[in-house]
Amino acid sequence: MEFRSLRPEEIEPICGPDYAASGNPLPDPRYSTFLGAFNTDGSCVAYLCLQIKLHAQPLVIRDGWARVLPGLVAAAEAHILSTAGPQWVYLFAPAGKLSALAQSLGMQMEPWVVLSKLVQPPIPEKFLDEIQPIQPLSTESIQ
């Protein structure tokens, strides 16, 4: 088994059909990396797309100020267009008032369950035999 990045010419033939079947566009390779698991015969048996997504979070509106949301959204959209061009923006909001407000301003509910994980280097474990016991202080050393 070989694990590696897909070459640019491999992305469309390997991944394109899956994205087309789900009705989603293939992510822009300028902002994405496709990693694949390749069998010994060279076939890709699995892949994962790492994507940079514009994530709008948190959205905080103080009690009594919901009326400012359309203006805040318009300012955010103007900023996005002027700095990054047309982009999909993602907002994670539980079902309820905030979700309903976001949908009323044109956001759509995505059919995803979002999971998260902090990717970090492994933290080494200390072995008990490597830990030096602390020597108790004698009363003589305190005086």
C-alpha positions in Angstrom: 0.0 0.0 0.0 1.3 3.4 -0.9 0.0 6.7 0.6 0.7 9.8 -1.3 -0.6 13.0 -2.8 -2.5 12.6 -6.1 -0.7 14.2 -9.0 -2.7 17.0 -10.8 -3.6 14.7 -13.7 -5.0 12.0 -11.4 -7.4 14.2 -9.5 -10.2 14.5 -12.1 -10.3 10.8 -13.2 -10.0 9.4 -9.7 -12.1 12.0 -7.7 -14.3 13.7 -10.3 -16.9 11.0 -10.6 -17.5 10.9 -6.9 -18.0 14.7 -6.7 -20.3 14.7 -9.8 -22.4 11.8 -8.3 -22.9 13.9 -5.1 -23.7 17.0 -7.1 -20.7 18.9 -5.7 -18.0 20.6 -7.6 -14.5 19.3 -7.5 -12.5 21.4 -5.0 -10.1 23.9 -6.5 -6.6 22.2 -6.5 -5.0 25.6 -5.7 -6.5 25.4 -2.2 -6.8 21.6 -1.8 -4.7 18.5 -1.5 -5.9 15.1 -2.4 -4.2 12.2 -0.6 -4.7 8.7 -1.8 -4.2 5.1 -0.8 -2.9 3.1 -3.7 -2.9 -0.6 -4.0 0.1 -2.6 -5.2 -1.5 -2.7 -8.7 -1.5 1.1 -8.8 -5.3 1.6 -8.2 -6.5 4.2 -5.8 -8.6 2.4 -3.2 -9.3 5.5 -1.0 -8.7 9.2 -1.0 -9.2 12.2 1.2 -9.4 15.8 0.1 -7.9 18.4 2.5 -9.5 21.8 1.8 -9.1 25.3 3.0 -12.6 26.6 3.6 -13.7 30.1 4.7 -15.3 29.5 8.1 -17.3 32.3 9.6 -17.3 31.6 13.3 -18.2 32.7 15.9 -21.2 34.8 15.1 -22.2 36.7 18.2 -25.2 39.0 18.4 -26.0 40.6 21.8 -29.6 40.3 23.0 -31.8 42.8 21.3 -29.5 43.5 18.4 -30.6 40.9 15.8 -31.5 43.8 13.5 -27.8 44.4 12.8 -27.2 41.0 11.2 -28.1 41.9 7.6 -25.6 44.8 7.7 -22.9 42.7 9.3 -23.5 40.0 6.7 -23.3 42.6 3.9 -20.0 44.0 5.3 -18.6 40.4 5.6 -19.6 39.6 2.0 -18.1 42.8 0.7 -14.9 42.1 2.6 -14.7 38.5 1.2 -15.3 39.7 -2.4 -12.7 42.4 -2.1 -10.0 40.2 -0.5 -10.6 36.7 -1.8 -13.1 36.9 -4.6 -16.2 34.6 -4.9 -16.0 32.0 -2.1 -18.2 29.5 -0.3 -18.5 30.5 3.3 -19.4 28.0 6.1 -21.1 28.8 9.4 -21.6 26.1 12.0 -24.9 26.8 13.9 -27.1 24.4 15.7 -30.8 24.2 14.7 -32.6 27.2 16.2 -32.7 30.9 16.0 -29.2 31.5 14.7 -29.6 28.8 12.0 -33.0 30.3 10.9 -31.4 33.8 10.7 -28.5 32.5 8.6 -30.9 30.7 6.3 -33.1 33.8 5.9 -29.9 35.6 4.7 -29.3 33.1 2.0 -27.2 30.4 3.7 -28.2 26.8 3.0 -28.2 23.8 5.4 -25.5 21.4 4.3 -26.0 17.6 4.6 -22.9 17.1 6.8 -22.1 16.0 10.2 -19.1 17.9 11.2 -16.4 16.2 13.2 -13.1 17.7 14.5 -9.7 16.6 15.7 -6.6 18.5 16.8 -3.7 17.2 14.8 -0.5 17.6 16.8 2.7 15.8 17.3 2.6 12.8 19.7 3.2 13.7 23.3 5.8 11.3 24.7 4.9 9.2 27.7 7.2 9.2 30.7 8.1 5.7 31.8 8.0 5.2 35.5 11.6 3.8 35.6 12.8 7.1 34.0 11.3 9.3 36.6 13.7 10.2 39.4 12.1 10.1 42.8 12.2 13.4 44.7 14.5 13.2 47.7 12.8 14.5 50.9 14.3 17.6 52.4 16.1 17.0 55.7 15.4 19.4 58.5 19.1 20.2 58.6 19.0 21.6 55.0 16.2 24.0 55.9 18.0 25.6 58.8 
